[in-house]
Amino acid sequence: METRSGKTSRLGVPAGIKAVFLVGFMGAGKTSVGKVLAEMLGWEFEDLDRRIEGRQNQSVGQIFAAAGEAGFRAAETEALKSALLELPAEGKVMALGGGAFNSPENAAMLDEVGLITILLQAPIEELYRRCEEQTLERPLRRSFEEFCKLHEQRIPAYRRATFAVETLGKPVQEVANEIIRLLGRS
């Protein structure tokens, strides 16, 4: 669960940092699983979207409305960079936004630091259903057809994750336990 590189990264993140980054499409359960996983590990939890909102003093939807997706993605990259530089030695679980891992720059930062990324996945119909049931503001959740198209575009990026865990039909606790088992093998 520590950095895999064994040395300080170019970003300045020291070796030995323990962190897990949850990636996946909207509705995959990154925040729900992340909170439970962090509690089980005795680590801190953070949602990257909440960090962005705090830094920008605006909701994700407001950032999208004011700056467009490109402006949001720039803020997301800066927030991820700052999060990596502030990782606590005692461990952290971070839920990335659905598109964060799709950014080559963000993926390169995570790869360079050598931290573990875990893809949470479920069938597209289930992801859409979960999003429909939630009250969260999701600027990129539109029609089912557009939702599917965006998901397809992101699949190649998601495949770069260290591990993948299926969430369909599993309670959050079970998904977190599965991740802990995977971490024990890394």
N, C-alpha and C positions, 0 to 999 in steps of 0.2 A: 504494500500500500504506500510505499515511499516512492520518491522520484526514481525512475529506472536508470537515469543517466549516471548517477553516482558523483556528480560534480555540479558546481554552481552553473546555472544557465546564463546565456547572454543577457537575458532579461534581468538577471540579478536574483533569481529565485534559488536559494541554497539547496543542495542535495539533502535528502533525508526528510523533506517535507512530506507529510501524509495528507493526501487529498484524493477525492473521487469526484468526478464531474459527470452528472447525469445528462444525457443528450437524448433527443428524440422529437418527434412531431408533436404539435399541440394536442393535448388530450391524452398523452402517453402516461401521465402520472408522475412526472419528474418532481414536482413540488411535494406532492403527497408522500411519495416513496422517500424522497430526500429527507424530509423531516423525521420520519420513523427511522430510517437508516442512521442518520446522525445521532439520534437519541440512543439507539442500540450500541453504537460505537463510542458514545461519550464525546462526540465531536460537535463542532459548531455547524450550523446549517445556514446557507444563504441562497436566495433566489436571485439570479443575475438581473432579471427584469426589475425587481424591487430596488436593487443597487442603482440601476439606470434611473429609475424614477426619483430616487433620493438625490442623485447627482444633478438631475435636470430640473427638479422641482415641478415635474409634470408626470401625468400618467403615460403609459405606453401609447394609448390612443391619442392623447394630446400631442405627443412627440411626433407620431405618424402624421397627424393632421397639420402640424406646423412645419415639419422638416421633411416629410415624406419618408419612404422606406430607407433611402440612402442616408438621410440624416440620422434616422434611428440606428442603422447599422454602424455608422461612425461612432455614435455614442456607446453602442454595445461593445465595440472593439476597445474603446478607451476604458470602459468599466471593467471588462475582462482583464485587461492589462493591469489595472490598479488592483483588482482582486488577486491576481497571481502574485503581485509584489507584496501583498499584505497577508499571505497565507500564514495561519498560526502553526507553530511547530507541533501543537497537540492534535492537529487534524481538522479537516473541514470537508463537508459534503456540499457541493454547489450544483444547483439546477440551472442549466443553461436554457435560454429561450429556444423555441423550435427551430429558428433559423441561424442561431449563433454558430453552430458547428458546421454550417454550410459555407461559412466565410473561409476562404483559403487562409487569410491572415490569422483568424482565430484558431483554426485547426493547427496551423504551423506553430503558433505560440504554445498550444497545449502539447503538441508533439515534441517541441524543443525542450520544454520543461520536463517532459517524460512522465506526466501524471496519467492516472488511469481514467479512461472514459468508458461509460457504460450506457449502451443504447437501450432504452425502454421502448418496446414496440408492441403493437396490437394491430389487428386487421383495420383497414381504413374505415369500414362502416362503424366499428366500435369507437375509433378515435373521433369520428364526426358526431356520433351519438353522445359521447362524453362532453364534447364541446357545446353541443346544443343544450345539455342539462346544466351547464355551469353558467354562473352570472358574470364570469370574468370577461373583460373587454378584450376581444381578439381581432385586431384590425385586418388580419389576413384571412379570417374565416368568412368565406362568402358562400357561394352555392356549393353543393356537394361536388359538382363537376370541377369547379375551380380548386376546391379543397384537394381532390384526388390528383389533379395536375400538379399542384404545388408539392404534394407528398412525393410524387414520382420524381420530380426534379431534385429533391433532397436525398433520396435513397442512396445514391453513390457516396455522398458525404457521410451519411450515417454508417455506412459499411466500414468506415475507417475506425470506428470505436474499438476499444480494447476487447470488450465483451458485449454480448447482446442478451437481453432477458425479455421473454414474452410476458406480458401482463394480463392478457385476456383471461377472465374468470378466476383470477387470483386475488385474494385480499392483499392489501398493502403490506402487511406484516410478512406474508409469505414471499412477496417479491423482495423485500429487504433481506430476509433470511437467505434467499437464493444469491443475492449479491454478496453477502458476507461469505458464503461458501466459495464463490468465485474468487473473492479477494484473498482467501486463504491459500489459493493455488497460484497466485500471481507472484 
